[in-house]
Amino acid sequence: MSASIFHDDILFYQRLLKCSGYYNDILDGRWGKNTDDADKAFTTDAARLQTALGTFDSRSEKCIATLHIKAQEMARKFLQTVAGFEVTVRIISGARSYAEQDALFAQGRTKPGKIVTHARGGESNHNFAIAWDVGLFDGGEYLDGDTAREDALYVKLSKMRPADLEWGGDWSDPDHPHYQLPTGLRISEVRNHFEGGQAYV
């Protein structure tokens, strides 16, 4: 499952597997037996979480599959908790490689579109597979939070989150769709742990 998601960046996936306790070999960016075995163990545990905590819409599932195993568990608990919310809640973004983050950072700067992030590759918890963004949908229409009513819905949703989940709306530069696992570390420290294959959650 995740092998197909991260096929363009094997080193990124190896780092995720190693810091999650699945991979114990060198981080070389090559797909060998040990990486394959780690992938199978990771996806087996992810499937167990699906069975235990439920499955959701296909977009949410695709995003959840990119996350650290502990974040997958919390994301499923989050979606369980908000299942009765007044509009539909989906996870619309999960883990991003550094390259994907840099491409997103370029949007509104050197590429068309509006600015959606201030973080370059390696500067976002999305890059360490412990953060996700939600989208609210009303009758199939995406609510991007640009109106007072829509923004209020994102704030209302945040009050339903599990107590040990951080919300981007609490930041000095609020990001209302954003949720993440707490680490107690600065982002530079998380990056060092991730790149070295060390646990950070």
Steps between C-alpha positions, in 0.01 A plus 500: 500500500749767615767366266293622206442837667869568560646325195659826377689556827621174654734680738206697643310176556802327655533787745132475590527123547817528708376769737180298540695190603443289187833534318843431650732521201697793356315790341620461143195581288503155340216251512631169629374209706522684832305797366244262353464313831462828687236617254303179550512534880397865479206432270391203713481725807320766297242240395451402865422862581244507219330194646507634855408862436306492173552613144391827345462664160761420236671840512543483877626143474761595241630779724496290817710233326785753467523566874722368778324202660427696819356784293286250307349387827430856612360600160252214513400587856456860388272402212303273733452786745381751240281258304182676618618850409246716320692490169717227351859482628776348288876486530627663182876510559739273688876447482706685240853434389742793504464530123122511525525766773735711286258477207217614727715785633560616143126542445416870499868587483672354194198296387135595440246490781461652843749458783392206716810437715791689652703182551766367264596134484607377844323787680153350538374214715332371184855411392533270798166323452344622825268771364191515284258759367124461500245629253136572573237421238136605497288318244816413311621861494845562649502763771843663490443720806501828308166616642420572865251209510748254351782611727271466801430140399872420499533654846195309625644176363826553688316491832406137431859380451666254740672683786851385404478629142645841409300740283649755263236754600684551829809638323592868472448458124188279516450203266148381579495183285828370651539232770814328624647271762694678775872425524633743759780575253588795279442437131877492438532227763219298344675530165827374649322204659316420177807519280693284745222245530443575870163500677338840560145400606 
